[in-house]
Amino acid sequence: MSENIYHNVDIPETLDKGEIVEMTVDIYESSDSVRNHERQQALQHTEREQLLTNNSKLLEEKDQCLLNTRRLSEERDQSMKERKELKGWLTDNDQRSDDFKWIYNNFSFYYFSTVSNSWSDSREDCKQREADLVIINSKEEQEAFQKATGSEFWIGLSKEKGVWKWVDGTAVTARYCMNGFPRYNSQNCALTSSSGWSDHSCKEKHFHICEKRIFTQK
């Protein structure tokens, strides 16, 4: 740029050497000023772009924080609602009868009946208590029932079209019993006892175990 400036300068012949030197200095200073101005503009542009980028990132982080806060608030409200519903359910059932007894274990409440009924009547009794016949999901749960039960109890397992299913519609994938199951191909409802599972006629009358789960899959 400075070379172009020098080439385009028309120096009058009447100027002495001192004036020519001063003019040359002015030209250099003017050229440096132009270059400094261009550098400052480039630097300001870069800084502005960086500020805009940082501002955009901050806005994204703010939106994400608001989203997380909203989600946590919804989860808290849902948890409080479930606790309130559970408290009300327990209070209502505790007032239903003097001998009503529920046992808590691993996010479920269990009720051991003292009246014998058929399998279908037993399930209806559980439903009236806002529960259902128990579903046994683990070997540990089965072993706990074997230790706790001296008699035979209906569980939420029955045979539909030749397939053993739990009351929630899921098929049996594991059998936590000691002596083999089923024993009789003609029987369609399952009991649990200290010796494991056994299949019986659904019309037989036995005690039953109800289960109320605190958290259900949605």
Residue pairs with C-beta under 8 A, 6 or more apart in sequence:
1 31
1 34
1 35
2 27
2 28
2 31
5 27
5 30
5 31
6 27
9 23
9 27
11 20
11 23
15 23
82 214
82 215
86 214
89 130
89 212
90 102
90 109
93 100
93 102
93 129
93 130
94 100
96 129
99 114
100 111
101 111
101 112
102 109
102 110
102 111
102 212
103 109
103 110
103 111
103 112
104 110
105 144
106 141
107 213
107 214
107 215
108 211
108 212
108 213
108 214
109 131
109 211
109 212
109 214
110 134
110 209
110 210
110 211
110 212
111 126
111 129
111 131
111 209
111 210
111 211
111 212
112 148
112 149
112 153
112 207
112 209
113 122
113 125
113 153
113 207
113 208
113 209
113 210
114 207
115 125
115 207
116 205
116 206
116 207
117 125
117 154
117 205
117 206
117 208
118 202
118 203
118 204
118 205
119 133
119 154
119 158
119 189
119 202
119 203
119 204
119 208
120 202
122 133
122 154
122 206
122 208
123 132
123 133
123 154
123 156
123 167
123 208
125 208
125 210
126 132
126 133
126 208
126 210
126 211
129 210
129 212
130 212
131 210
131 211
131 212
132 156
132 167
132 168
132 210
132 211
133 154
133 155
133 156
133 157
133 167
133 208
133 209
133 210
133 211
134 145
134 155
134 156
134 209
134 210
134 211
135 155
135 156
135 157
135 166
135 167
135 168
135 170
135 211
136 142
136 145
136 155
136 157
136 176
136 192
138 176
139 174
139 176
141 176
142 176
142 177
142 192
142 196
143 176
145 153
145 192
145 209
146 178
146 192
146 193
146 194
146 195
146 196
147 194
149 192
149 193
149 194
149 209
150 194
151 193
151 206
151 207
152 191
152 192
152 193
152 198
152 200
152 206
152 207
153 191
153 192
153 193
153 206
153 207
153 208
153 209
154 189
154 190
154 191
154 206
154 207
154 208
154 209
155 190
155 191
155 192
155 197
155 208
155 209
156 166
156 167
156 168
156 211
157 164
157 165
157 166
157 167
157 172
157 189
157 190
157 197
158 164
158 165
158 167
158 188
158 189
158 190
158 202
159 165
159 182
159 187
159 188
159 189
159 199
163 171
164 171
164 172
164 182
164 190
165 171
165 172
166 172
175 181
175 197
176 196
176 197
177 196
177 197
177 198
178 195
178 196
179 195
179 196
179 198
181 190
181 196
181 197
181 198
181 199
182 190
182 197
182 198
182 199
183 198
183 199
184 199
184 200
187 199
187 200
187 201
187 202
188 199
188 201
188 202
189 199
189 200
189 201
189 202
189 204
190 197
190 198
190 199
190 200
191 197
191 198
191 199
191 200
191 206
192 209
200 206
